[in-house]
């Protein structure tokens, strides 16, 4: 194989693995959220970034360092929001809650040196959601808070 052929084969392998990872990246997101997420947004800085993002959605640590499994996790939070919002708010609430999870989760899962949303912020956001009398309004308030943090 020529050097050019080897480079082409290597490039195809790298791109193929990257695309396969992207296709599988959302398997852990609740089924009703998957269609709501923007596939072009889910770009991971590192494999560790993707693993922490998975933790955000599922609560599963998968041997992550200094990680605590369980709740809260975004799949559970979306479920609780949908129950609180009821059938009348579901059509408006589901896409907002899912996209909010994508935005917050991708930022929180980044390396601590560069992320703009930390674990303390996650606790504050959950407190805002819990304290809000209206699920949709709570999601909108947290979205505004998260966007302000990410704009810094």
VOBA-66700 format. One record per residue (C-alpha): x, y, z; residue in three letters; residue number from 1. Coordinates in nm, 4 decimals. Each point is the difference from the previous one (the first is absolute). Layout:
BEGIN
<rec c1="X" c2="Y" c3="Z" residuo="Ala" num="NUM"/>
...
REM end
This chain:
BEGIN
<rec c1="0.0000" c2="0.0000" c3="0.0000" residuo="Unk" num="1"/>
<rec c1="0.1335" c2="0.3429" c3="-0.0878" residuo="Unk" num="2"/>
<rec c1="0.0395" c2="0.2734" c3="0.2588" residuo="Unk" num="3"/>
<rec c1="-0.2892" c2="0.1877" c3="-0.1592" residuo="Unk" num="4"/>
<rec c1="-0.2190" c2="-0.3115" c3="0.0099" residuo="Unk" num="5"/>
<rec c1="0.0887" c2="-0.0564" c3="0.3656" residuo="Unk" num="6"/>
<rec c1="-0.0920" c2="0.3607" c3="0.0871" residuo="Unk" num="7"/>
<rec c1="-0.3300" c2="-0.0343" c3="-0.1858" residuo="Unk" num="8"/>
<rec c1="-0.0802" c2="-0.3260" c3="0.1806" residuo="Unk" num="9"/>
<rec c1="0.0908" c2="0.1533" c3="0.3362" residuo="Unk" num="10"/>
<rec c1="-0.2140" c2="0.3062" c3="-0.0687" residuo="Unk" num="11"/>
<rec c1="-0.2954" c2="-0.2209" c3="-0.0974" residuo="Unk" num="12"/>
<rec c1="0.0426" c2="-0.2025" c3="0.3196" residuo="Unk" num="13"/>
<rec c1="0.0173" c2="0.3097" c3="0.2206" residuo="Unk" num="14"/>
<rec c1="-0.3017" c2="0.1607" c3="-0.1665" residuo="Unk" num="15"/>
<rec c1="-0.1948" c2="-0.3245" c3="0.0134" residuo="Unk" num="16"/>
<rec c1="0.0665" c2="-0.0437" c3="0.3712" residuo="Unk" num="17"/>
<rec c1="-0.0890" c2="0.3609" c3="0.0669" residuo="Unk" num="18"/>
<rec c1="-0.3303" c2="-0.0295" c3="-0.1850" residuo="Unk" num="19"/>
<rec c1="-0.0854" c2="-0.3265" c3="0.1725" residuo="Unk" num="20"/>
<rec c1="0.0674" c2="0.1611" c3="0.3367" residuo="Unk" num="21"/>
<rec c1="-0.2201" c2="0.2949" c3="-0.0887" residuo="Unk" num="22"/>
<rec c1="-0.2822" c2="-0.2266" c3="-0.1116" residuo="Unk" num="23"/>
<rec c1="0.0135" c2="-0.1920" c3="0.3263" residuo="Unk" num="24"/>
<rec c1="0.0643" c2="0.3047" c3="0.2172" residuo="Unk" num="25"/>
<rec c1="-0.3670" c2="0.0622" c3="0.0721" residuo="Unk" num="26"/>
<rec c1="-0.1078" c2="-0.3604" c3="0.0712" residuo="Unk" num="27"/>
<rec c1="-0.0061" c2="0.0765" c3="0.3718" residuo="Unk" num="28"/>
<rec c1="-0.2311" c2="0.3000" c3="-0.0345" residuo="Unk" num="29"/>
<rec c1="-0.3683" c2="-0.0724" c3="0.0728" residuo="Unk" num="30"/>
<rec c1="-0.1763" c2="-0.1169" c3="-0.3147" residuo="Unk" num="31"/>
<rec c1="-0.2440" c2="0.2918" c3="-0.0072" residuo="Unk" num="32"/>
<rec c1="0.2885" c2="0.2484" c3="0.0195" residuo="Unk" num="33"/>
<rec c1="0.2152" c2="-0.1425" c3="-0.2796" residuo="Unk" num="34"/>
<rec c1="-0.2006" c2="0.1585" c3="-0.2816" residuo="Unk" num="35"/>
<rec c1="0.0054" c2="0.3342" c3="0.1835" residuo="Unk" num="36"/>
<rec c1="0.3792" c2="0.0303" c3="0.0157" residuo="Unk" num="37"/>
<rec c1="0.2129" c2="0.1800" c3="-0.2551" residuo="Unk" num="38"/>
<rec c1="0.2428" c2="-0.2621" c3="-0.1381" residuo="Unk" num="39"/>
<rec c1="0.2408" c2="0.2676" c3="-0.1219" residuo="Unk" num="40"/>
<rec c1="0.0469" c2="0.1296" c3="0.3544" residuo="Unk" num="41"/>
<rec c1="0.1255" c2="-0.3246" c3="0.1561" residuo="Unk" num="42"/>
<rec c1="0.3691" c2="0.0462" c3="-0.0552" residuo="Unk" num="43"/>
<rec c1="0.2230" c2="-0.1478" c3="0.2665" residuo="Unk" num="44"/>
<rec c1="0.3437" c2="0.1381" c3="0.0790" residuo="Unk" num="45"/>
<rec c1="0.1257" c2="-0.3399" c3="0.1204" residuo="Unk" num="46"/>
<rec c1="-0.1326" c2="-0.3499" c3="0.0704" residuo="Unk" num="47"/>
<rec c1="-0.0072" c2="0.1000" c3="0.3692" residuo="Unk" num="48"/>
<rec c1="-0.2241" c2="0.2954" c3="-0.0887" residuo="Unk" num="49"/>
<rec c1="-0.2440" c2="-0.2432" c3="-0.1634" residuo="Unk" num="50"/>
<rec c1="0.0067" c2="-0.2331" c3="0.3024" residuo="Unk" num="51"/>
<rec c1="-0.0794" c2="0.2855" c3="0.2397" residuo="Unk" num="52"/>
<rec c1="-0.2810" c2="0.1116" c3="-0.2348" residuo="Unk" num="53"/>
<rec c1="-0.1412" c2="-0.3511" c3="0.0207" residuo="Unk" num="54"/>
<rec c1="0.0209" c2="0.0233" c3="0.3816" residuo="Unk" num="55"/>
<rec c1="-0.1968" c2="0.3260" c3="-0.0147" residuo="Unk" num="56"/>
<rec c1="-0.2848" c2="-0.1712" c3="-0.1861" residuo="Unk" num="57"/>
<rec c1="-0.0017" c2="-0.3413" c3="0.1698" residuo="Unk" num="58"/>
<rec c1="0.1640" c2="0.0229" c3="0.3401" residuo="Unk" num="59"/>
<rec c1="0.2312" c2="-0.2880" c3="-0.0968" residuo="Unk" num="60"/>
<rec c1="0.3637" c2="0.0715" c3="0.0857" residuo="Unk" num="61"/>
<rec c1="0.1539" c2="-0.2743" c3="-0.2163" residuo="Unk" num="62"/>
<rec c1="0.3239" c2="0.0120" c3="0.2066" residuo="Unk" num="63"/>
<rec c1="0.0379" c2="0.3782" c3="-0.0304" residuo="Unk" num="64"/>
<rec c1="0.2437" c2="0.1462" c3="0.2528" residuo="Unk" num="65"/>
<rec c1="-0.1588" c2="0.1699" c3="0.3041" residuo="Unk" num="66"/>
<rec c1="-0.3512" c2="-0.0727" c3="-0.1264" residuo="Unk" num="67"/>
<rec c1="-0.3103" c2="-0.0814" c3="0.2022" residuo="Unk" num="68"/>
<rec c1="-0.2592" c2="-0.2123" c3="-0.1787" residuo="Unk" num="69"/>
<rec c1="-0.3731" c2="0.0517" c3="0.0177" residuo="Unk" num="70"/>
<rec c1="-0.2271" c2="0.2982" c3="0.0231" residuo="Unk" num="71"/>
<rec c1="-0.0381" c2="0.2652" c3="-0.0936" residuo="Unk" num="72"/>
<rec c1="0.0450" c2="-0.0663" c3="-0.3682" residuo="Unk" num="73"/>
<rec c1="-0.1634" c2="0.1777" c3="-0.2914" residuo="Unk" num="74"/>
<rec c1="-0.2085" c2="-0.2955" c3="-0.1201" residuo="Unk" num="75"/>
<rec c1="-0.1693" c2="-0.0101" c3="0.3426" residuo="Unk" num="76"/>
<rec c1="-0.0354" c2="0.3776" c3="0.0174" residuo="Unk" num="77"/>
<rec c1="-0.1754" c2="0.0126" c3="-0.3385" residuo="Unk" num="78"/>
<rec c1="-0.2385" c2="-0.2734" c3="0.1151" residuo="Unk" num="79"/>
<rec c1="-0.0875" c2="0.1915" c3="0.3167" residuo="Unk" num="80"/>
<rec c1="-0.0468" c2="0.3232" c3="-0.1942" residuo="Unk" num="81"/>
<rec c1="-0.2385" c2="-0.1695" c3="-0.2426" residuo="Unk" num="82"/>
<rec c1="-0.2071" c2="-0.1379" c3="0.2878" residuo="Unk" num="83"/>
<rec c1="-0.0130" c2="0.3438" c3="0.1647" residuo="Unk" num="84"/>
<rec c1="-0.0853" c2="0.1733" c3="-0.3256" residuo="Unk" num="85"/>
<rec c1="-0.2721" c2="-0.2463" c3="-0.0890" residuo="Unk" num="86"/>
<rec c1="-0.1354" c2="-0.0894" c3="-0.3437" residuo="Unk" num="87"/>
<rec c1="-0.0936" c2="0.3600" c3="-0.0808" residuo="Unk" num="88"/>
<rec c1="0.3622" c2="0.1209" c3="0.0226" residuo="Unk" num="89"/>
<rec c1="0.1735" c2="-0.3083" c3="-0.1431" residuo="Unk" num="90"/>
<rec c1="0.0282" c2="0.1268" c3="-0.3598" residuo="Unk" num="91"/>
<rec c1="0.1721" c2="0.3209" c3="0.1116" residuo="Unk" num="92"/>
<rec c1="0.1893" c2="-0.1437" c3="0.2971" residuo="Unk" num="93"/>
<rec c1="0.1630" c2="-0.3090" c3="-0.1516" residuo="Unk" num="94"/>
<rec c1="0.2121" c2="0.1710" c3="-0.2687" residuo="Unk" num="95"/>
<rec c1="0.1028" c2="0.2815" c3="0.2346" residuo="Unk" num="96"/>
<rec c1="0.1002" c2="-0.2379" c3="0.2806" residuo="Unk" num="97"/>
<rec c1="0.1887" c2="-0.2323" c3="-0.2351" residuo="Unk" num="98"/>
<rec c1="0.1924" c2="0.2781" c3="-0.1751" residuo="Unk" num="99"/>
<rec c1="0.0761" c2="0.1614" c3="0.3340" residuo="Unk" num="100"/>
<rec c1="0.1475" c2="-0.3296" c3="0.1165" residuo="Unk" num="101"/>
<rec c1="0.2124" c2="-0.0207" c3="-0.3120" residuo="Unk" num="102"/>
<rec c1="0.1361" c2="0.3519" c3="0.0492" residuo="Unk" num="103"/>
<rec c1="0.0645" c2="-0.0316" c3="0.3733" residuo="Unk" num="104"/>
<rec c1="0.1342" c2="-0.3543" c3="-0.0227" residuo="Unk" num="105"/>
<rec c1="0.2465" c2="0.0703" c3="-0.2784" residuo="Unk" num="106"/>
<rec c1="0.1400" c2="0.2985" c3="0.1881" residuo="Unk" num="107"/>
<rec c1="0.0085" c2="-0.1650" c3="0.3451" residuo="Unk" num="108"/>
<rec c1="0.1704" c2="-0.3133" c3="-0.1379" residuo="Unk" num="109"/>
<rec c1="0.2926" c2="0.1962" c3="-0.1423" residuo="Unk" num="110"/>
<rec c1="0.3397" c2="0.0135" c3="0.1689" residuo="Unk" num="111"/>
<rec c1="-0.0149" c2="0.1947" c3="0.3269" residuo="Unk" num="112"/>
<rec c1="0.2574" c2="0.2476" c3="-0.1270" residuo="Unk" num="113"/>
<rec c1="-0.2239" c2="0.1204" c3="-0.2832" residuo="Unk" num="114"/>
<rec c1="-0.3601" c2="-0.0700" c3="0.0974" residuo="Unk" num="115"/>
<rec c1="-0.2296" c2="0.2841" c3="0.0983" residuo="Unk" num="116"/>
<rec c1="-0.2603" c2="-0.2107" c3="0.1817" residuo="Unk" num="117"/>
<rec c1="0.1131" c2="-0.2014" c3="0.3015" residuo="Unk" num="118"/>
<rec c1="-0.1636" c2="-0.2449" c3="0.2395" residuo="Unk" num="119"/>
<rec c1="-0.1053" c2="0.2808" c3="0.2337" residuo="Unk" num="120"/>
<rec c1="-0.1873" c2="0.1556" c3="-0.2912" residuo="Unk" num="121"/>
<rec c1="-0.1760" c2="-0.3321" c3="-0.0657" residuo="Unk" num="122"/>
<rec c1="-0.1226" c2="-0.0021" c3="0.3602" residuo="Unk" num="123"/>
<rec c1="-0.1178" c2="0.3604" c3="-0.0332" residuo="Unk" num="124"/>
<rec c1="-0.1803" c2="-0.0777" c3="-0.3268" residuo="Unk" num="125"/>
<rec c1="-0.1728" c2="-0.3001" c3="0.1580" residuo="Unk" num="126"/>
<rec c1="-0.1034" c2="0.2203" c3="0.2914" residuo="Unk" num="127"/>
<rec c1="-0.1469" c2="0.2526" c3="-0.2434" residuo="Unk" num="128"/>
<rec c1="-0.1947" c2="-0.2731" c3="-0.1774" residuo="Unk" num="129"/>
<rec c1="-0.1277" c2="-0.1452" c3="0.3276" residuo="Unk" num="130"/>
<rec c1="-0.0986" c2="0.3409" c3="0.1389" residuo="Unk" num="131"/>
<rec c1="-0.1868" c2="0.1115" c3="-0.3084" residuo="Unk" num="132"/>
<rec c1="-0.3734" c2="-0.0446" c3="0.0259" residuo="Unk" num="133"/>
<rec c1="-0.0236" c2="-0.0435" c3="-0.3756" residuo="Unk" num="134"/>
<rec c1="0.2239" c2="-0.2544" c3="-0.1755" residuo="Unk" num="135"/>
<rec c1="0.0218" c2="0.1924" c3="-0.3275" residuo="Unk" num="136"/>
<rec c1="0.0810" c2="0.3263" c3="0.1756" residuo="Unk" num="137"/>
<rec c1="0.2653" c2="-0.1797" c3="0.2065" residuo="Unk" num="138"/>
<rec c1="0.1662" c2="-0.1361" c3="-0.3143" residuo="Unk" num="139"/>
<rec c1="-0.0012" c2="0.3474" c3="-0.1546" residuo="Unk" num="140"/>
<rec c1="0.1553" c2="0.1501" c3="0.3153" residuo="Unk" num="141"/>
<rec c1="0.2740" c2="-0.2634" c3="0.0088" residuo="Unk" num="142"/>
<rec c1="0.0605" c2="0.0472" c3="-0.3716" residuo="Unk" num="143"/>
<rec c1="0.0552" c2="0.3729" c3="0.0551" residuo="Unk" num="144"/>
<rec c1="0.2377" c2="-0.0705" c3="0.2907" residuo="Unk" num="145"/>
<rec c1="0.1942" c2="-0.2609" c3="-0.1977" residuo="Unk" num="146"/>
<rec c1="0.0297" c2="0.2207" c3="-0.3082" residuo="Unk" num="147"/>
<rec c1="0.1316" c2="0.2847" c3="0.2159" residuo="Unk" num="148"/>
<rec c1="0.2666" c2="-0.2300" c3="0.1461" residuo="Unk" num="149"/>
<rec c1="0.0994" c2="-0.1348" c3="-0.3414" residuo="Unk" num="150"/>
<rec c1="0.0275" c2="0.3523" c3="-0.1429" residuo="Unk" num="151"/>
<rec c1="0.2827" c2="0.0857" c3="0.2420" residuo="Unk" num="152"/>
REM end
